[in-house]
């Protein structure tokens, strides 16, 4: 069975020594994709270089990412809307223009309080 991707792998896109990311445009294109959203959200890897990962998410109200952790430093940036993030035993409200930084291996979950967009940065340890 072939692994059918929705779009090229991040390591094959947005290449070059300098890449300008128009995040509102990328989020708009992600929301407009023809396939249905999974559990109320869509995601697309933007950058996958060495230890650095950038992933863009769009959420419908109430969409959730269940508890998980990452083996590197995590930065959750809310670009639009509002997110509720539980991490290290505390619930944080992260609004547009705000970010939450997590140490490696900190379990966290994310829920969209309203229609939202999030940029997730992971720097693998």
N, C-alpha and C positions, 0 to 999 in steps of 0.2 A: 504494500500500500504506500502511495506517495504522500509525503508530508506537504499538503497544499497550504501555502502561506497566503494571507490576505494581501500582503505587500512584500517587497524585497526585504531581506534581513537588514537590520540597522547597520551592520558592518559593510553592507553593499550600497547604502544610501548616504546622502549628505556627506560626501567625501570631499577632501581637500584640506590644505593646511589651515584654512580659516573658513568657518561656516556660520553664516548669519541665520538664525532661527526666528522666523516670524511666528511666534507662538499663537497669537489670535487666529492667523490664517490656518496654521496647522490644526488647531483645535476645531475650527469650522469645517475643514475638510474631513477630519476624523468623524465628527458628528454626522456628516453627510454621506458617509459610506453606505452602500446598499445593504450590506448584511445586518442582521438584527444585533442590537447590543446584548452583551452577555451579562445577566444579573444586573441590568440597569447601567452598565458602564462599558466604555470602549477604551482600549489602550493601544499605543503605538510606541515602539522603541525608536528613539530619535538618534541617539549616539550610543555606540557600543565599541569603545576603544580602550584597549588595555584594561585597567581596573575601573574605568569610568562608564557608568550607565546613566542615560537620561531617558525617562519614559514619560510620555504625555498621556493623561487620562481625561476623559470626559464622563461626567456622572449625571444621571437623572436624579431628581429628589428621592432620598431614601436608599439609593444604591449603596452597597457595602462591599468592602474588601475584608474578608474574615481575618482573624488574627494570624499573623505570620511574623517572621523576622528575616533579616538579611545579614550576611556575614561581612558587612562593611558599614561605614558611616552612611547615614541616610539623611536626606534633607527633603522634607515634604513642603512644597510651596503651593499655596492656594492662589491661582491666577484669577479666578472668577468664582463668585458664590461664597459658600461657607462649608467647611468640613468639621466633623467631630472626630477627633483622633484619640484613641485610648492607648497610652504608652506608659510603661513603668508604673502602673497602678493609678494613673491620673488621667482624667478626661480633659482634653484641650479643645477649645473652639478656635479653629484657624480660619480667619477670614481672608478675603481678597487682599493681596499685597503682604500677607504674613507667611511665615515659614516656621516649621518645627524641625529642630535638629535632633537626631537620635544617634547614640553610640552603637557600635556593632552588636548584633544579636539581641537587641531590645525588641521583645514581642509587642506588636501594635496592630490595631485595626483601624479602618477608615470608613466613615459613613458620610454621605452627602446630605447636609441639612437642607440644601436647595440645589437647583441646577448649578453644577460646578465644574471647574476645570482645575487640574492639579499637575504640576511638574514634579516628578520624583527623580531625585539624583541619588545614586548609590556609588560610593567609591569603595570597591572591594578591598578587604584587608589583605 
